[in-house]
Structures are given as C-alpha cells and as structure tokens.
Amino acid sequence: MGLDYGYEILVPARNVDRALTALTELAPRTDRVPPLTVTLPGGAQLVVPFTSNFASEAVDCSAGGTLELDTSIMFGVDDAVREYVEDRDLPRDAHGRVQIGYIYLTVRFAPAQHPDYAALEFTAATSGMSRMFERSAAVREVFTDLTAAAGGVCCLLDTESDTFDICWLNGRPVQDTVPGPNFPSHRDLAATWPDTA
C-alpha cells in the first residue's frame, strides 16, 4: 500500500461553487477532457474541466452527499516539483507551471463533524506525488491560495500521521499542527472558525 497524502480545505458550505470555480482556473488549458456539468446542493450548476470517476456524464449532487472529481492542477516548479516531474516530459505553460494529475478530489457537502462547512479533500494518486505534496512549498501555496480564493477557513496537510499540518487558518497562512500545543484536538481548531450564519 502506497502513501495517500492530501490537502483538505474547509469552506462554508455556501462557498463550494466559489471553490470549484477557483479550482477550474488552476486546470490546464486543454480540450482533451470533455466538460463535466455538476449540480450542487441548492441547484446551482457548474461546468468543470475534470472527470468524475473517469467519466464525463453530468453529476447531480443536489441532495448533498459527496462529489468525486479526477483533477489535474497546474503548479509552479520548485525543487520538490522538479524532482517529481524530472523523468516525465511535461511541458511548462506560459507561467512556468507544470500539470500534475490525477489528483483525486472528494467534496463532502456538510460533513457530520462540521455540518455548516464543506470539505474539499485532495488526495495524491501515488507515493511520489504524496512526497511532493509534503515537501513542496509551491504545492502548499496553490492549496492555500485556493483556500483564500474560496473563502475557506482552514487548509490542512494530511500525511497519514497522528498530526495534521495547518497551512491556512481564518484568512492567513500559518505553520502549526493539530493536535498540538495551540490546538489539542480538531474540535479546538474548529472552534476558532467564524460562524457561517
């Protein structure tokens, strides 16, 4: 079994469309993937340049639950990203970024532990990608910038250990852990989030 590291972004539930729209801006500009129509809770529809379970049929999440997307995201190149892509012939875009994918995204609408929020869980597809997630400042920046663009309250890096790295909290980048001295539990961390009403 390989490593399954990932970033988790928590946004107010009403901001899922904003998060997915911002994510769409990070996708490679290609026509290789047919657009996918997603119906969100509340009935709003979005078209995203990703697949869901490797298919492009419309997905209806109007009743809530979860949304699974297979994403590719453009990342700036630092040493960790360079090491990950060095044996692959990946072209850089006009901004010097490379496409990394698949990155599996699970959107949990109103998860039980945080019903006023939605969780966007980005999971690396391979152990090599997992190590890149952990080591790369460029990757961390993309996920914290996405958190900010989506009006998110928290961004965590999950390295399948007993602690999570907190990368973003309540409008600013941070370097902390949960559990840790400042946040003994996830409940203590969530208690700092603003009210979504």
N, CA, C and O of each residue as an XYZ file, in Angstrom:
788
protein
N       0.845     -1.188      0.000
C       0.000      0.000      0.000
C       0.879      1.236      0.000
O       1.821      1.336      0.785
N       0.570      2.173     -0.879
C       1.365      3.384     -1.001
C       0.898      4.485     -0.075
O      -0.028      4.310      0.718
N       1.559      5.624     -0.192
C       1.203      6.800      0.596
C       0.030      7.513     -0.055
O      -0.039      7.623     -1.279
N      -0.885      7.992      0.764
C      -2.059      8.734      0.287
C      -2.144     10.076      1.002
O      -3.119     10.338      1.707
N      -1.138     10.930      0.830
C      -1.147     12.234      1.469
C      -2.132     13.138      0.740
O      -2.460     12.918     -0.425
N      -2.590     14.150      1.447
C      -3.527     15.049      0.802
C      -3.712     16.355      1.542
O      -3.324     16.503      2.701
N      -4.311     17.291      0.845
C      -4.701     18.576      1.417
C      -6.206     18.590      1.595
O      -6.949     18.147      0.719
N      -6.651     19.101      2.732
C      -8.084     19.256      2.994
C      -8.375     20.733      3.198
O      -7.763     21.391      4.040
N      -9.314     21.240      2.420
C      -9.738     22.637      2.518
C     -11.163     22.654      3.037
O     -12.032     21.967      2.501
N     -11.405     23.437      4.081
C     -12.756     23.576      4.626
C     -13.281     24.961      4.304
O     -12.656     25.975      4.615
N     -14.451     24.977      3.671
C     -15.084     26.227      3.255
C     -16.512     26.248      3.790
O     -17.110     25.190      3.984
N     -17.070     27.441      4.033
C     -18.502     27.478      4.330
C     -19.257     26.764      3.213
O     -18.907     26.902      2.040
N     -20.275     26.013      3.566
C     -20.998     25.194      2.581
C     -21.471     26.016      1.386
O     -21.503     25.511      0.264
N     -21.835     27.267      1.611
C     -22.334     28.107      0.516
C     -21.224     28.488     -0.472
O     -21.515     29.039     -1.533
N     -19.960     28.204     -0.143
C     -18.831     28.602     -0.987
C     -18.293     27.485     -1.875
O     -17.252     27.663     -2.506
N     -18.966     26.347     -1.942
C     -18.443     25.245     -2.758
C     -18.340     25.657     -4.221
O     -17.347     25.346     -4.878
N     -19.350     26.352     -4.741
C     -19.279     26.779     -6.142
C     -18.101     27.714     -6.365
O     -17.431     27.636     -7.395
N     -17.846     28.592     -5.412
C     -16.705     29.509     -5.486
C     -15.386     28.726     -5.489
O     -14.465     29.052     -6.237
N     -15.306     27.693     -4.647
C     -14.099     26.864     -4.579
C     -13.867     26.123     -5.889
O     -12.745     26.085     -6.393
N     -14.919     25.536     -6.440
C     -14.776     24.785     -7.688
C     -14.477     25.708     -8.868
O     -13.753     25.325     -9.787
N     -15.029     26.917     -8.846
C     -14.721     27.893     -9.894
C     -13.245     28.286     -9.823
O     -12.577     28.372    -10.853
N     -12.737     28.523     -8.618
C     -11.316     28.855     -8.453
C     -10.437     27.677     -8.869
O      -9.385     27.875     -9.477
N     -10.858     26.459     -8.548
C     -10.107     25.271     -8.947
C     -10.054     25.142    -10.465
O      -9.027     24.758    -11.024
N     -11.151     25.460    -11.125
C     -11.200     25.405    -12.582
C     -10.130     26.307    -13.201
O      -9.558     25.977    -14.240
N      -9.866     27.447    -12.558
C      -8.834     28.368    -13.056
C      -7.432     27.771    -12.948
O      -6.516     28.228    -13.632
N      -7.253     26.760    -12.100
C      -5.951     26.110    -11.925
C      -5.759     24.917    -12.851
O      -4.686     24.315    -12.877
N      -6.792     24.576    -13.607
C      -6.729     23.415    -14.502
C      -5.926     23.759    -15.749
O      -5.893     24.915    -16.170
N      -5.277     22.757    -16.340
C      -4.575     23.007    -17.598
C      -5.548     23.401    -18.700
O      -6.689     22.940    -18.722
N      -5.102     24.242    -19.601
C      -5.928     24.667    -20.735
C      -5.807     23.620    -21.836
O      -4.848     23.626    -22.608
N      -6.772     22.736    -21.902
C      -6.754     21.658    -22.883
C      -8.180     21.284    -23.239
O      -9.115     21.551    -22.484
N      -8.334     20.671    -24.384
C      -9.661     20.185    -24.758
C      -9.695     18.658    -24.758
O     -10.602     18.053    -25.331
N      -8.703     18.037    -24.112
C      -8.650     16.570    -24.048
C      -9.754     15.988    -23.178
O     -10.174     14.850    -23.389
N     -10.224     16.749    -22.210
C     -11.256     16.262    -21.293
C     -12.560     16.981    -21.608
O     -12.616     18.209    -21.531
N     -13.616     16.238    -21.962
C     -14.911     16.893    -22.185
C     -15.385     17.563    -20.892
O     -15.150     17.030    -19.808
N     -16.041     18.710    -20.988
C     -16.515     19.385    -19.780
C     -17.550     18.541    -19.043
O     -18.321     17.796    -19.649
N     -17.545     18.678    -17.728
C     -18.437     17.926    -16.848
C     -19.376     18.910    -16.160
O     -18.919     19.883    -15.561
N     -20.673     18.672    -16.237
C     -21.652     19.514    -15.550
C     -21.945     18.907    -14.185
O     -22.259     17.723    -14.066
N     -21.838     19.743    -13.161
C     -22.091     19.324    -11.785
C     -23.234     20.163    -11.238
O     -23.202     21.390    -11.323
N     -24.248     19.505    -10.673
C     -25.331     20.199     -9.979
C     -25.046     20.122     -8.488
O     -24.932     19.034     -7.921
N     -24.933     21.279     -7.861
C     -24.577     21.375     -6.447
C     -25.828     21.416     -5.579
O     -26.925     21.651     -6.085
N     -25.672     21.186     -4.258
C     -26.810     21.375     -3.363
C     -27.376     22.784     -3.545
O     -26.621     23.754     -3.613
N     -28.666     22.893     -3.620
C     -29.317     24.173     -3.889
C     -29.643     24.363     -5.354
O     -30.386     25.278     -5.707
N     -29.097     23.508     -6.223
C     -29.456     23.536     -7.633
C     -28.517     24.267     -8.568
O     -28.683     24.178     -9.785
N     -27.522     24.996     -8.039
C     -26.580     25.689     -8.923
C     -25.813     24.669     -9.763
O     -25.462     23.588     -9.289
N     -25.560     25.037    -11.020
C     -24.800     24.156    -11.907
C     -23.483     24.809    -12.290
O     -23.409     26.014    -12.530
N     -22.446     23.983    -12.339
C     -21.124     24.415    -12.769
C     -20.625     23.464    -13.837
O     -20.974     22.283    -13.845
N     -19.814     23.980    -14.729
C     -19.135     23.135    -15.705
C     -17.653     23.166    -15.348
O     -17.051     24.236    -15.261
N     -17.065     21.980    -15.142
C     -15.667     21.883    -14.732
C     -14.882     21.053    -15.747
O     -15.447     20.174    -16.398
N     -13.575     21.328    -15.887
C     -12.753     20.612    -16.863
C     -12.119     19.345    -16.287
O     -10.941     19.070    -16.512
N     -12.908     18.588    -15.552
C     -12.427     17.372    -14.898
C     -13.384     16.229    -15.213
O     -14.439     16.436    -15.813
N     -13.008     15.030    -14.805
C     -13.917     13.892    -14.891
C     -14.353     13.515    -13.487
O     -13.755     13.942    -12.500
N     -15.400     12.712    -13.412
C     -15.861     12.153    -12.145
C     -15.843     10.641    -12.304
O     -16.579     10.075    -13.113
N     -14.983      9.997    -11.513
C     -14.773      8.552    -11.665
C     -14.423      8.222    -13.115
O     -14.886      7.226    -13.671
N     -13.599      9.076    -13.708
C     -13.068      8.941    -15.073
C     -14.149      8.933    -16.146
O     -13.967      8.343    -17.210
N     -15.269      9.585    -15.868
C     -16.355      9.725    -16.839
C     -16.768     11.189    -16.894
O     -16.525     11.950    -15.956
N     -17.394     11.575    -18.000
C     -17.811     12.969    -18.184
C     -19.322     13.142    -18.185
O     -19.824     14.170    -18.641
N     -20.057     12.147    -17.680
C     -21.507     12.291    -17.573
C     -21.838     13.270    -16.449
O     -21.126     13.330    -15.447
N     -22.904     14.028    -16.613
C     -23.329     15.006    -15.609
C     -23.485     14.340    -14.246
O     -23.906     13.188    -14.140
N     -23.132     15.099    -13.201
C     -23.210     14.598    -11.830
C     -24.198     15.466    -11.065
O     -24.100     16.693    -11.086
N     -25.145     14.832    -10.392
C     -26.167     15.545     -9.623
C     -25.902     15.365     -8.134
O     -26.105     14.282     -7.584
N     -25.448     16.430     -7.490
C     -25.205     16.431     -6.045
C     -26.219     17.325     -5.337
O     -25.970     17.787     -4.223
N     -27.358     17.569     -5.977
C     -28.339     18.497     -5.415
C     -28.846     18.037     -4.053
O     -29.291     18.862     -3.255
N     -28.786     16.743     -3.774
C     -29.233     16.224     -2.477
C     -28.101     16.172     -1.456
O     -28.299     15.688     -0.341
N     -26.917     16.663     -1.822
C     -25.780     16.645     -0.902
C     -24.940     15.405     -1.104
O     -24.795     14.915     -2.224
N     -24.384     14.898     -0.009
C     -23.539     13.713     -0.093
C     -22.119     14.078     -0.459
O     -21.513     14.949      0.164
N     -21.577     13.400     -1.488
C     -20.205     13.648     -1.906
C     -20.120     13.799     -3.422
O     -20.986     13.343     -4.169
N     -19.057     14.448     -3.838
C     -18.726     14.610     -5.249
C     -17.298     14.130     -5.425
O     -16.404     14.558     -4.695
N     -17.073     13.244     -6.387
C     -15.728     12.740     -6.682
C     -15.276     13.327     -8.016
O     -15.977     13.207     -9.021
N     -14.106     13.961     -8.026
C     -13.547     14.505     -9.260
C     -12.110     14.022     -9.436
O     -11.370     13.863     -8.465
N     -11.732     13.793    -10.682
C     -10.364     13.442    -11.047
C      -9.768     14.711    -11.651
O     -10.123     15.096    -12.766
N      -8.869     15.356    -10.922
C      -8.388     16.669    -11.337
C      -6.942     16.625    -11.817
O      -6.180     15.723    -11.469
N      -6.591     17.600    -12.608
C      -5.208     17.944    -12.927
C      -5.073     19.421    -12.606
O      -5.949     20.223    -12.929
N      -3.965     19.768    -11.966
C      -3.762     21.131    -11.481
C      -2.387     21.610    -11.936
O      -1.434     20.831    -11.980
N      -2.292     22.878    -12.270
C      -1.025     23.494    -12.660
C      -0.308     24.004    -11.407
O      -0.891     24.718    -10.591
N       0.975     23.622    -11.269
C       1.789     24.026    -10.125
C       3.062     24.699    -10.613
O       3.619     24.337    -11.649
N       3.516     25.695     -9.838
C       4.835     26.257    -10.066
C       5.892     25.201     -9.773
O       5.628     24.219     -9.078
N       7.085     25.411    -10.307
C       8.140     24.404    -10.182
C       9.168     24.848     -9.146
O       9.894     25.820     -9.352
N       9.218     24.124     -8.035
C      10.287     24.278     -7.060
C      11.076     22.966     -7.061
O      10.826     22.106     -7.906
N      12.012     22.797     -6.141
C      12.853     21.592     -6.154
C      12.036     20.312     -6.022
O      12.310     19.335     -6.718
N      11.038     20.301     -5.143
C      10.237     19.087     -4.934
C       9.405     18.749     -6.170
O       9.291     17.581     -6.540
N       8.831     19.756     -6.802
C       8.055     19.517     -8.030
C       8.999     19.076     -9.146
O       8.686     18.150     -9.894
N      10.147     19.733     -9.258
C      11.131     19.375    -10.294
C      11.546     17.912    -10.138
O      11.622     17.181    -11.125
N      11.811     17.488     -8.914
C      12.190     16.094     -8.665
C      11.068     15.145     -9.084
O      11.332     14.090     -9.660
N       9.834     15.510     -8.801
C       8.694     14.658     -9.150
C       8.519     14.527    -10.665
O       8.200     13.446    -11.160
N       8.722     15.608    -11.394
C       8.453     15.587    -12.840
C       9.689     15.306    -13.688
O       9.577     15.249    -14.913
N      10.867     15.130    -13.083
C      12.104     15.079    -13.864
C      12.136     13.958    -14.904
O      12.740     14.147    -15.960
N      11.525     12.819    -14.661
C      11.531     11.727    -15.634
C      10.321     11.758    -16.556
O      10.159     10.876    -17.400
N       9.487     12.749    -16.402
C       8.309     12.893    -17.259
C       8.567     14.058    -18.210
O       9.208     15.041    -17.835
N       8.091     13.952    -19.385
C       8.286     15.019    -20.365
C       7.079     15.954    -20.317
O       6.228     15.943    -21.206
N       7.024     16.767    -19.250
C       5.883     17.655    -19.050
C       6.253     19.074    -19.469
O       7.176     19.663    -18.906
N       5.551     19.621    -20.437
C       5.844     20.995    -20.851
C       5.377     21.991    -19.792
O       4.440     21.734    -19.037
N       6.051     23.123    -19.760
C       5.634     24.210    -18.865
C       4.722     25.154    -19.633
O       4.862     25.338    -20.842
N       3.780     25.752    -18.897
C       2.904     26.728    -19.543
C       3.600     28.090    -19.574
O       4.761     28.208    -19.185
N       2.889     29.106    -20.035
C       3.460     30.450    -20.168
C       3.904     31.034    -18.828
O       4.713     31.961    -18.793
N       3.376     30.496    -17.723
C       3.735     30.971    -16.383
C       4.802     30.095    -15.736
O       5.138     30.294    -14.568
N       5.342     29.123    -16.484
C       6.375     28.241    -15.951
C       5.843     27.105    -15.096
O       6.608     26.442    -14.396
N       4.542     26.876    -15.146
C       3.922     25.832    -14.327
C       3.832     24.520    -15.108
O       3.842     24.504    -16.339
N       3.742     23.420    -14.352
C       3.549     22.105    -14.960
C       2.244     21.500    -14.461
O       1.759     21.817    -13.375
N       1.700     20.628    -15.282
C       0.448     19.943    -14.956
C       0.753     18.702    -14.121
O       1.585     17.877    -14.497
N       0.066     18.582    -12.981
C       0.175     17.392    -12.137
C      -1.218     16.784    -12.030
O      -2.183     17.471    -11.695
N      -1.310     15.531    -12.308
C      -2.601     14.843    -12.204
C      -2.426     13.385    -12.553
O      -1.481     13.012    -13.248
N      -3.282     12.610    -12.100
C      -4.533     12.931    -11.447
C      -4.326     13.198     -9.954
O      -3.518     12.549     -9.290
N      -5.071     14.158     -9.460
C      -5.220     14.409     -8.033
C      -6.695     14.179     -7.756
O      -7.556     14.829     -8.348
N      -6.977     13.259     -6.862
C      -8.366     12.884     -6.596
C      -8.981     13.861     -5.603
O      -8.420     14.113     -4.537
N     -10.131     14.402     -5.959
C     -10.844     15.351     -5.102
C     -12.167     14.746     -4.673
O     -12.982     14.335     -5.499
N     -12.362     14.702     -3.364
C     -13.659     14.342     -2.802
C     -14.211     15.579     -2.111
O     -13.581     16.124     -1.205
N     -15.384     16.020     -2.538
C     -16.071     17.133     -1.880
C     -17.144     16.524     -0.997
O     -18.038     15.828     -1.477
N     -17.048     16.790      0.294
C     -18.061     16.311      1.246
C     -18.922     17.509      1.629
O     -18.471     18.436      2.302
N     -20.169     17.463      1.183
C     -21.106     18.543      1.489
C     -21.637     18.320      2.903
O     -22.192     17.261      3.197
N     -21.470     19.308      3.775
C     -21.980     19.249      5.151
C     -21.567     17.964      5.864
O     -22.427     17.176      6.258
N     -20.238     17.739      6.039
C     -19.816     16.535      6.758
C     -20.333     16.549      8.191
O     -20.542     17.615      8.771
N     -20.536     15.373      8.755
C     -21.168     15.240     10.076
C     -20.463     16.068     11.145
O     -21.122     16.688     11.979
N     -19.129     16.083     11.128
C     -18.412     16.801     12.187
C     -18.435     18.320     12.006
O     -18.178     19.052     12.961
N     -18.741     18.811     10.784
C     -18.793     20.257     10.509
C     -19.932     20.537      9.535
O     -19.666     20.871      8.380
N     -21.192     20.415      9.954
C     -22.317     20.478      9.012
C     -22.525     21.819      8.310
O     -23.221     21.869      7.296
N     -21.949     22.897      8.812
C     -22.097     24.198      8.150
C     -21.006     24.448      7.110
O     -20.971     25.495      6.463
N     -20.121     23.471      6.963
C     -18.979     23.605      6.067
C     -18.988     22.483      5.039
O     -19.723     21.504      5.172
N     -18.172     22.641      4.031
C     -17.895     21.566      3.077
C     -16.399     21.306      3.129
O     -15.603     22.227      3.314
N     -16.029     20.046      2.965
C     -14.621     19.656      2.956
C     -14.227     19.269      1.538
O     -14.879     18.435      0.910
N     -13.164     19.874      1.040
C     -12.593     19.507     -0.251
C     -11.295     18.771      0.039
O     -10.319     19.374      0.483
N     -11.286     17.474     -0.211
C     -10.151     16.620      0.128
C      -9.412     16.233     -1.151
O      -9.931     15.473     -1.969
N      -8.200     16.758     -1.319
C      -7.361     16.494     -2.487
C      -6.353     15.419     -2.107
O      -5.530     15.636     -1.217
N      -6.402     14.269     -2.763
C      -5.535     13.148     -2.417
C      -4.581     12.843     -3.562
O      -4.991     12.733     -4.718
N      -3.306     12.708     -3.225
C      -2.289     12.352     -4.216
C      -2.554     10.951     -4.745
O      -3.005     10.074     -4.008
N      -2.269     10.746     -6.034
C      -2.537      9.461     -6.679
C      -1.436      8.431     -6.452
O      -1.675      7.231     -6.586
N      -0.229      8.888     -6.109
C       0.899      7.970     -5.957
C       1.720      8.353     -4.733
O       1.552      9.436     -4.172
N       2.611      7.452     -4.325
C       3.516      7.758     -3.214
C       4.454      8.903     -3.575
O       4.732      9.764     -2.741
N       4.948      8.918     -4.822
C       5.826     10.008     -5.251
C       5.126     11.354     -5.194
O       5.711     12.349     -4.766
N       3.872     11.382     -5.627
C       3.099     12.619     -5.561
C       2.850     13.000     -4.106
O       2.875     14.182     -3.762
N       2.610     12.010     -3.251
C       2.411     12.280     -1.824
C       3.634     12.959     -1.226
O       3.508     13.942     -0.497
N       4.819     12.436     -1.533
C       6.046     13.050     -1.012
C       6.204     14.478     -1.539
O       6.644     15.366     -0.809
N       5.841     14.697     -2.812
C       5.888     16.051     -3.377
C       4.926     16.967     -2.617
O       5.286     18.096     -2.282
N       3.710     16.494     -2.341
C       2.746     17.287     -1.575
C       3.369     17.746     -0.254
O       3.230     18.904      0.138
N       4.051     16.833      0.421
C       4.616     17.137      1.732
C       5.784     18.116      1.642
O       5.927     18.978      2.510
N       6.615     18.003      0.617
C       7.871     18.750      0.543
C       7.787     20.081     -0.193
O       8.620     20.960      0.032
N       6.810     20.244     -1.057
C       6.808     21.385     -1.974
C       6.109     22.618     -1.414
O       4.929     22.582     -1.062
N       6.870     23.712     -1.341
C       6.265     24.998     -0.964
C       5.338     25.495     -2.073
O       4.340     26.157     -1.790
N       5.659     25.182     -3.333
C       4.817     25.610     -4.460
C       3.455     24.928     -4.412
O       2.434     25.554     -4.693
N       3.440     23.653     -4.058
C       2.170     22.928     -3.938
C       1.359     23.496     -2.779
O       0.159     23.738     -2.910
N       2.018     23.704     -1.656
C       1.326     24.273     -0.493
C       0.727     25.632     -0.845
O      -0.398     25.938     -0.450
N       1.473     26.440     -1.583
C       0.985     27.765     -1.972
C      -0.274     27.671     -2.833
O      -1.206     28.454     -2.654
N      -0.307     26.721     -3.762
C      -1.501     26.561     -4.600
C      -2.712     26.238     -3.730
O      -3.787     26.802     -3.932
N      -2.546     25.336     -2.766
C      -3.691     24.958     -1.940
C      -4.082     26.059     -0.951
O      -5.269     26.230     -0.675
N      -3.124     26.802     -0.417
C      -3.509     27.907      0.471
C      -4.129     29.052     -0.330
O      -5.062     29.702      0.140
N      -3.616     29.301     -1.540
C      -4.234     30.323     -2.395
C      -5.657     29.923     -2.779
O      -6.552     30.767     -2.833
N      -5.860     28.637     -3.044
C      -7.207     28.149     -3.358
C      -8.126     28.323     -2.152
O      -9.291     28.692     -2.303
N      -7.604     28.058     -0.959
C      -8.386     28.257      0.265
C      -8.815     29.714      0.381
O      -9.973     30.004      0.681
N      -7.881     30.627      0.142
C      -8.194     32.060      0.222
C      -9.221     32.450     -0.829
O     -10.184     33.151     -0.519
N      -9.029     32.004     -2.069
C      -9.946     32.363     -3.156
C     -11.355     31.845     -2.906
O     -12.333     32.450     -3.347
N     -11.458     30.725     -2.197
C     -12.759     30.113     -1.929
C     -13.407     30.633     -0.651
O     -14.512     30.215     -0.307
N     -12.735     31.538      0.056
C     -13.269     31.993      1.336
C     -13.205     30.898      2.381
O     -14.036     30.840      3.288
N     -12.208     30.025      2.248
C     -12.061     28.903      3.179
C     -11.571     29.348      4.540
O     -10.952     30.403      4.684
N     -11.857     28.524      5.540
C     -11.441     28.840      6.900
C     -10.198     28.078      7.316
O      -9.500     28.493      8.242
N      -9.906     26.958      6.639
C      -8.804     26.126      7.087
C      -8.284     25.276      5.936
O      -9.052     24.811      5.093
N      -6.970     25.079      5.911
C      -6.332     24.159      4.968
C      -5.358     23.308      5.766
O      -4.496     23.826      6.476
N      -5.509     21.999      5.640
C      -4.684     21.044      6.377
C      -3.926     20.154      5.406
O      -4.431     19.822      4.334
N      -2.707     19.766      5.786
C      -1.958     18.741      5.067
C      -2.015     17.471      5.901
O      -1.588     17.453      7.056
N      -2.543     16.414      5.309
C      -2.668     15.114      5.964
C      -1.569     14.205      5.434
O      -1.566     13.850      4.255
N      -0.630     13.828      6.308
C       0.455     12.932      5.920
C       0.286     11.554      6.553
O       1.267     10.848      6.785
N      -0.929     11.184      6.825
C      -1.257      9.875      7.386
C      -0.513      9.605      8.693
O      -0.126      8.473      8.984
N      -0.322     10.668      9.472
C       0.288     10.526     10.792
C      -0.750     10.946     11.825
O      -1.900     11.224     11.486
N      -0.339     10.991     13.069
C      -1.272     11.374     14.129
C      -1.561     12.870     14.138
O      -2.536     13.308     14.749
N      -0.724     13.657     13.466
C      -0.928     15.103     13.431
C      -1.120     15.580     11.995
O      -0.611     14.978     11.050
N      -1.854     16.656     11.856
C      -2.073     17.324     10.574
C      -1.333     18.657     10.620
O      -1.311     19.322     11.656
N      -0.730     19.045      9.503
C      -0.126     20.373      9.403
C      -1.218     21.370      9.038
O      -1.963     21.158      8.081
N      -1.313     22.454      9.796
C      -2.252     23.527      9.482
C      -1.509     24.522      8.594
O      -0.492     25.083      9.001
N      -2.015     24.737      7.390
C      -1.353     25.621      6.419
C      -2.040     26.977      6.308
O      -1.409     27.973      5.953
N      -3.336     27.010      6.613
C      -4.142     28.228      6.471
C      -5.210     28.189      7.544
O      -5.835     27.154      7.775
N      -5.416     29.324      8.198
C      -6.446     29.373      9.228
C      -7.028     30.775      9.293
O      -6.319     31.748      9.548
N      -8.331     30.860      9.058
C      -9.078     32.105      9.242
C      -8.441     33.313      8.557
O      -8.240     34.358      9.176
N      -8.128     33.151      7.274
C      -7.677     34.285      6.487
C      -6.189     34.513      6.410
O      -5.751     35.522      5.857
N      -5.386     33.589      6.960
C      -3.943     33.805      6.859
C      -3.186     32.481      6.856
O      -3.646     31.488      7.420
N      -2.012     32.480      6.210
C      -1.192     31.273      6.251
C      -0.612     31.087      7.654
O      -0.247     32.059      8.315
N      -0.531     29.858      8.093
C       0.039     29.541      9.403
C       0.906     28.294      9.274
O       0.810     27.541      8.306
N       1.751     28.103     10.279
C       2.524     26.871     10.407
C       2.274     26.355     11.808
O       2.861     26.833     12.778
N       1.391     25.368     11.900
C       1.009     24.811     13.194
C       0.568     23.378     12.957
O       0.560     22.904     11.821
N       0.204     22.695     14.021
C      -0.270     21.316     13.895
C      -1.510     21.109     14.745
O      -1.776     21.845     15.695
N      -2.259     20.081     14.369
C      -3.382     19.627     15.170
C      -3.341     18.098     15.168
O      -3.291     17.505     14.091
N      -3.359     17.447     16.309
C      -3.237     18.069     17.628
C      -1.845     18.661     17.834
O      -0.860     18.231     17.234
N      -1.809     19.654     18.697
C      -0.566     20.339     19.017
C      -0.801     21.258     20.192
O      -1.900     21.282     20.745
N       0.219     22.023     20.589
C       0.074     22.879     21.770
C      -1.031     23.922     21.648
O      -1.700     24.226     22.636
N      -1.233     24.477     20.451
C      -2.269     25.501     20.276
C      -3.651     24.918     20.029
O      -4.659     25.552     20.342
N      -3.703     23.716     19.472
C      -4.972     23.068     19.129
C      -4.890     21.597     19.540
O      -4.486     20.752     18.742
N      -5.274     21.288     20.787
C      -5.173     19.909     21.264
C      -6.015     18.915     20.460
O      -5.715     17.721     20.444
N      -7.068     19.402     19.794
C      -7.927     18.497     19.025
C      -8.498     19.243     17.816
O      -8.407     20.467     17.722
N      -9.082     18.482     16.902
C      -9.752     19.097     15.745
C     -10.939     19.949     16.201
O     -11.259     20.958     15.573
N     -11.575     19.550     17.271
C     -12.688     20.345     17.812
C     -12.191     21.723     18.257
O     -12.862     22.729     18.027
N     -11.012     21.769     18.897
C     -10.438     23.055     19.315
C     -10.105     23.924     18.102
O     -10.298     25.139     18.129
N      -9.606     23.295     17.048
C      -9.317     24.033     15.821
C     -10.603     24.597     15.220
O     -10.661     25.776     14.873
N     -11.624     23.767     15.098
C     -12.897     24.191     14.506
C     -13.565     25.292     15.329
O     -14.305     26.109     14.782
N     -13.312     25.318     16.622
C     -13.911     26.346     17.480
C     -13.413     27.744     17.121
O     -14.046     28.735     17.488
N     -12.291     27.839     16.411
C     -11.764     29.154     16.016
C     -12.374     29.660     14.714
O     -12.197     30.826     14.363
N     -13.084     28.803     14.000
C     -13.654     29.199     12.711
C     -14.813     30.165     12.920
O     -15.546     30.050     13.902
N     -14.981     31.106     12.013
C     -16.096     32.052     12.154
C     -17.441     31.361     11.959
O     -17.543     30.325     11.302
N     -18.454     31.958     12.543
C     -19.819     31.467     12.360
C     -20.212     31.670     10.903
O     -19.941     32.724     10.328
N     -20.850     30.668     10.301
C     -21.209     30.764      8.880
C     -22.566     31.403      8.646
O     -22.973     31.571      7.496
N     -23.268     31.760      9.696
C     -24.616     32.335      9.530
C     -24.567     33.718      8.936
O     -25.609     34.339      8.732
